[in-house]
Structure formats: structure tokens, C-alpha cells
Amino acid sequence: MSLLVTKFGGSSVASLERIHNVALRLRELRQEGYQLVVIVSAMGDTTDELLKMAGQIGNEFDPREMDMLLATGEQQSAALLTLTLQSMGIAAVSLTGWQAGIMTDNAHSKASILNIAPERIQQELNKDHIVVIAGFQGLSTEGNVTTLGRGGSDTSAVALAAVLKAERCKIFTDVDGVFTADPRIVKEAKQLSQVSYEEMLEMASLGAGILQPRAAECAMLHQVELEVLNSFKRQQGTIILEGNRMEHDRNVSGIAHDLNVAKIALFDVPDQPGIAMRIFKKLAENSINVDMVIQSATRGHHNDIAFTIDRDELTRALPIVNEVVEEIGASGMSYGNNVAKVSIVGAGMQSNPGVAAAMFEALAEENINIHMIATSEIKISCVIDETEIKKAVRALHAKFELDKVK
């Protein structure tokens, strides 16, 4: 009997009615002959509601206790889904992340999975149970409950699929699959039937909210075949698989955009070996991820350095950057949170040198100014004014004729 790992997001289990719909979907898969491991997120806005409740107590909290609090959301979903399955005469059992053997490091609120011991899961599968697991959580090496960060249930599902050697990991959500752009911005956006791991990783990292970037990376590293599909419809979603199993008949596969961007600039930074290391090491020590970086030409043994971070990390980053400015003898710094990032992604870009020029042309035709540019083999990203983001996404979608994707 083949094994499927399925994951249902918060919108899919937002009410008892929707949980019943999930149970019906699982019964169908069971009738098709599959063993099932099911990962669930918290119901609807439960995580936000728990954060709001904590906010009524104060502003600064012990991260360990916050993980204890937030992990309860997924446990509710797991138990309610299991009870629903049992009421339908289907053998099922719910497990917390640690009961499922998920071990993590000690980074509360953004823990990384170190190991999974799947013996308990296998025991339950051998009893012909559907195993429902609370996503987003694990147990640290110090024996504390940890959470994996926003969207962490995706990572739970992919990691479990890898360890259990599942035939496929199905990520059920409230959209039909991966699109050429956000359909809320581009009404002509088309669903993609397939994307490569590399393309999905870039799209996820660049702001496409379909899949957590860590989950996409885990799938690529362990060759876990994924499918992103709609839990409310009975239709095929988007398959995510190894690039050499696909035909790359398009230079650009999709347009991604990210509003969670802030830009920081340091002025008159001494042009000396090790200076950049000192700047970015300090941010890394505080778990602040730096994305795009540009450095101006040297003038009088000094230059300017600008970089982007997540906008929701700006408040934490500013005191650190101000401290670094004094330490290295820079003349000052500035920041802005009124920017956004727009990106084009496509494995076919590697063999087409005209793609970058076409992107810049499309933005220029709309009189959109580019603040920063970053490239890789399969993506080009530009930081622009936040007010221009919708216009930029539509212009790029039209430029690369993604409405004609089949």
C-alpha cells in the first residue's frame, strides 16, 4: 500500500464544517488504497488570536513560553480532525510533533528540524490508522516545545514525507496551485501544471505565499515530489519535481512579489578588508537575514553599502546597525520601509541572455524606478517603490506573455 503525506493549511481546517470536508477528502484517498499521514495547521486565524491574547499581557515574552502557547493551535486541529474521522468509522490517531519524533534545535519561534524518529508513526500505520500530526512544532534537544516559524507546517509535511519515503506530499491549501503571478493582481494569471524545485524555491523565497521556502528547499534536497492543490476542489494542482524531468519551454515561469521588504543604507563605509563581514555578522548573530546587497564604487577609500531585510525585522535591526555604524566609523545610515521587491523566475532564463533586458524595458516603459537589482541563474529581482508593485507585476506578466502559458 502506497503512502501519501498530506498537509492541510489553516483555511482548510478553519471550521468544523471544513474539517469535515477534509475528513471526506481523506476517506476518498483511503478508498483509493493509500496509507495516510496528515499534517494540519491551526484553525483559521487561531495563531493570530493567540498572539493577540499574549499582546494583552505585555510586549516582551519568554520565547519558550510563546512556543508552548502557539503549539496548542495545531494540536486542536489534529484532535478535532481525528475525532471527526473516528465519528465516520475511520481508524485514526492524533500525535503532537514530538510524539511523531520531530526533533529540532533550540531556536524558539524559528526552530530547524534536526532529526525525525518515525517509529511511533510507523507503529500507528501498521495498525491501519490514519495518522494526524500537529504541524509547525517539535521538541528541542533541551526537551522544550519549539515551533518552526510561519508556514512551518509545510516543512513538517515535507520532512516527514522524506523520512517516510512517501510516494508524494500533497499540500492542500485555498488556491488551485502555483500561478504565473498573484491572481488577485493579474486576472490573466495562469495555473502552472508543473514547476521545478529550483523555480518553486525561488518563488517561495521571493514572496509567493504558496509554500514556505524551507519546505521547498527540503523537498529539493530530499527529492520529495510535491503537489500544491485546492482542498475545496476536486482537480489536479501544480506538481513540483526535479527540473530534468520537465520540458523547459518557457524562459520565465512566473512573477513573484514581496511587500515584506525594508532597505537600509550605510554611508561612507571604510573600504577595508573585513568591514562587510563585521556588518553582516552582527545581523546574523541576531538571526536577521539579509537579502539583497549592493556596494557603490570606492571614492576616497570609502563607499556606501545598501541591503534589504524583512520589514518585520526592521525594528530589531536598527539599533544593531546604528551600533555597527559607530564601530566601523561610517558617517551615518538611512532606512526605508516603503519599498517592495518584484522578481521574474524561470529555469529557461539560463540560456536566454535577453531576459534581463526585457524585464528592465518593461519597468522603464511604466516609468518605474529600480533601486536595487539581484540576479541568480533562474531569477532577477528588483527593489522598487511599494506604490508601484501592482503596476510592475502586471507589466512583467504582459511582457513575458505569461497569459499564454499552457
Summary of the structure (lengths in Angstrom):
residues: 406
radius of gyration: 22.7
end to end distance: 33.7
largest distance: 77.2
contacts: 1404
relative contact order: 0.11
helix: 39%
strand: 27%
